[in-house]
Amino acid sequence: MKTYIILLLLLHGIVFSLSAQTNPSFFIQAVSGVGTGPDDNAFVAQYIIDEIRARNFIVAGSRFNADYVIVGHIEEVLDFYGEDSQRSFVLNLILKDPRTDFDMLEQQLLYSSLDNLGYFFPILMFNMMSMFGDDPQIVEIMVGEVIDVSWRNKQLYLGASAFWSPRIYSGYDRSFFYRNFGVGIFGEWHFLDFLAVKAGVEAVQDWVRFDNENYQDMILEIPVAVQYVFKLSSHFMISPYGGAHVNIPLINITKPPWVSWMLGVQYGVSAGPGIFFVNPRFSMDIGRSTLRDESVTYQRYNIHVGLGYKLGFFQR
């Protein structure tokens, strides 16, 4: 009989500055619902208590003197695979504010046996407890296997990249030039576990062709963006972002508008002491560009495909 396990780590949620609290206290509400047997509820409650004490946090005796409440509920779900009569259950863990009863974070785990539950439960608890300043350098997932996730939990990242930047220039005529290349440096400040701001400096070619004439410039771009960080596994993370970049022509052959909006996504994987990443993005000028003599006006559409490496500093 096949055993199906789905691990859903939902919502890093609406999280307040939890890491500022050194010794938060938790009240563990009795786990409700019915699982594979009566041991499921007791197992979940005891495991939560053990995880909290292992981090030198406080297990509160009542809801009224706790900083946070953890609520657990188990319920049976339909077997959506349809291959056998395997019974499946979902464990919901919710972190609540005891003063407002507001749901701050939710984790879910689908399992079919107590062994399944025990196998993945450490990951679920790590994801929840890491929000409270727990040192996440090493996570023990099972006996004999240790995964290092410190690379993705830094406060500051500094990096560099090289990129290909094909561009479409649309005016009274349209041209496409694919031999624009550039380099850049940047920094990222991860002020929350799931949210960061980034800024940098890039130098990129801007090669326009109209009426069989070439106009080549070098543009200094200063991108600023806000990015959301999805830590999908212990080996990679995805960070979609949006923002704008300032355009400064260095040779003054062309005159782009001062600002362009941009959207992109950064795919990062652990590589040595830092992170190797691929960074595709699209940007469009807010306004029209002109040549230096203003004989031609046109709109720029910029594609950016970068490869780079960044190092992290200051563990969260």
N, C-alpha and C positions, 0 to 999 in steps of 0.2 A: 504494500500500500504506500503510495507516495505521500510525503509530508510536505505541505506547502506552508511557507512562512513569508509573510510580507511585513517588512519593518517600515513604518511610516513615522518619520520624524517631522511633525507638523509645526509650523509657525514658530519661528523664534519669537513670534508674538509681539505684543506691545510691552517692551521691557524698559523699566526705569533703570536708573543707575545702580544696579544691584551690586556691582563689584566693589562699590565704595563701602559696603558693610562687611566688616571682618568676621563677625560671629552672629549671623542671623539665626533666629529660632523658628522651628517648624512644628506645627501641630499636624499629626497624621490622623486623618479621619478614617474611621473603619471602612475597609474596602467592601463595597456593595456588589450585588449581582452574583451570578452563578457561572462557574467555569467548568473545567473538566472534572472537578471534585472540590470538596471543602478545603483541601490543602492549598488551592490556588490563592484564595483570599488571604490566608495566614502567611503564605510565602511572600506575596507582594508587600504586605504591611511590614513584615520583619525585614525584608530586603531594603525597603526605604529607610527604616530606622538605622540599619547597619551602615548604609551609605552616608547618611547624615552624620553619624557619630565618627565614621572614619575620616571625615573632613574637619573634625573638631567643631562642627556646628552643634546647635542646641536642639534637643527634642523637647518641645514644650508639653506641659501636662494638660493644657486646655487651649481652646481656640482664642480665648480672650487675652492671654498674655503672650501670644505668638506673633512674630512678624509676618509669617506666611502660613498658609494652609495647603496641604496636599490632599486632594480628593481622588480616590481610585474607584473605578467601576468596571465590572466585567459583564459582558453579555454575549450570547451566542449569535453568530451571523450565518447567513445562508452559504452553502458550499457553491461558489460561483464557478468552480472549475468543471464540475459535472462529470468527473471521471470515476468517482466512487462516492461512498457515503460518509466520507471523512467529515467529522464535526469540527467547526472552527469557531474561535472565540476572539473577541477584541478586548484588549485592556486599554482603558482610557485613564490617563493621569493628568490632572489639571492643577496648576499652581494658582492659588487664589489670594487676593488681598482680604484678610479677615475683617477689615473695617468696612469695605464697600462690597465685598463678595464678588469683586471684579475678576474675571478670568484673565490672568496675565500670560499664561503659556500652557499649551496643551501638547501632549505626546500620545501617540497611539501605537499599539503593537498587536498584530494579528498572529495568533498561534493556534496549534492543534493539540499540544500536549504540554505537560509541566516541564519536560525537558526542553522543548522549544522556548518556552517562556524564560527558563533560567539561562539559556544560551545567549539570548539577545537582551535580556534585562539590563546588564551592565552598560550597554551602549545607550539605552534609553535614559538611565539615571545619570550617566556622564553628561549627556546633552543638557539635561535639566540643571544639574548642579554646577556646570561650568559657568552658568550665568551669574554665580555668586562669588566670583573671584577665585574659584578653585584652580590650582595650578594644573593646567591640562597638558603637561609635557608628555606624560606617558599614560596610556589607557590600557589596562589589562582586560582583554575581551574574553579570553579563555586560557586555561592552563597551557603553558608552553608557547603562547603567542602574544607578543607585545607590539603595539602599534604606536609610533611616535607621531603626534599631531601638533607639536609645538610650532612647526613651520607656518601654520595657518592662524596662529593666535598671537600675533605681534601687534603692538600699538602703532608702530611706524615702519613703513617700507620705503626703501630708496632703490631706484632702478634705472635702466637705460634700455633703449630699443632702437632697432632699425626698421624701416617700413617702406613699402611700395605704395605710391599714392596716385593711381590713375585718375584723371579728371575730365569732366565734360564741360566745355565752354560753349554756352548758347547765347548767340546774339543775332545779328542779321544773317549770320552764317553759323553753322554748328561744327565744332571740332572736338575730337577725342584724342587726348595724348596720354599714353600709357607708360612713358619712360620718366615719370617723376618719382624721385626717391628722396628719403629724408632720414634723419636721426634725431633722437631726443632723450632727455633725462626727465625724471619726475619723482615726486614723493606722494605717499598716501598716508593719511592719518586715520586710523580706525578708532574713532572715538566711542563707538559701540561695537559689540560683537558682530553685528550684522550690517553696520552702516559706516561708510567712510567718505572722506572728501579727498580729492586728488588734484594736483596741479603740477605743471611742468613747463618745459621750454623745448620747442622743436624747430629745426631748420629744414625746409623742404623746397624742392624745385617747383617753379610754376611756369610751365612752358606752353604758351598760347600760340596758335597758328591761325591766321586769317589772311585770305587773298594770297595764299602761297608765301606768306611772310611769317617768319618765326620771331616771337618775342619771349625772351627767357629772363626770368627773374628768380630771386631767392627770397622766400618768405619766412620770417620768424613768427611762429605761432605759439601762443601762450594758452594752453588748454586748462580749464577749471571745470570740475565735474563732481557730482555726487553719485556714489555707487552703492548698490545693495549687494551684500555678500551672501551667497548660498554655499554653505560648506556641506557638499553632498556626500562626501566620503572622506576617508582618511588620506586619500591620495590626490584629490583634485577639488577645486572649487570654481564657481562661475560667478562673475560680478558684472551684471548689466549696469550701465551708467548713462547719465544724460547731463549735458552742460553746454558750454560755449567755449570758443577760443578767439583770442584777439589776433589780428593779422597785421604784421608790420613788414612792408617791402624793404629789402636791404639794398637793392640796386636801383629801385624806382623806375624800372621799365614798365611795370604794371602798377595800378592803384586799386587794390581790393578794398572792400568796405572794412571797417574796423572790426566788426564782430560777425562770427558765424555760429549757428547752433549746431549741436552734434549729438548723436546717439551711437552707443557702441556696447560691446560686451567683451570682457576679458576672461579667457579660459586659462587657469593656472594649474600646474601640476608640481608636486614636490620634486626637486632636483638638487641633490647635494645639500648645501647649507641654505639654499634659497628656493625660489620659485621660477620655473620657466613658464612663459605665457605666450599665448597668441591673442592678438588684439585687433579684431576687425571693427571698423566704425564708418559711419557716414556723416558728412556735414554739408551744410548749404549756407552760402553767404546771406546775411540779412541786408539786402541791398545789391546793387549791381557794381561790377568792376569796370574800370576803363583802362585803356592804354595811357601811357604818360602824356601823349599829346591830345588825349581825349577824343581821338578820331573814331574810336570804336568802344561801345559799351556792351557788356555781356554778363551773363549769370554763370557762376561757378557751382558745380556739383562735385564734391570731393569724396573719393573712396580711399580708405586708409586700411592697409593690412600689415600689421606689425608683428615682429617677433622680438622678445626681450627677456630680461632676467632681472629679478629684484631680490633684495635681501631684507629680512625683517629684524627689527630691534625692539627691545623692551617688551618682555612677556606680559600678556594681559593677566 
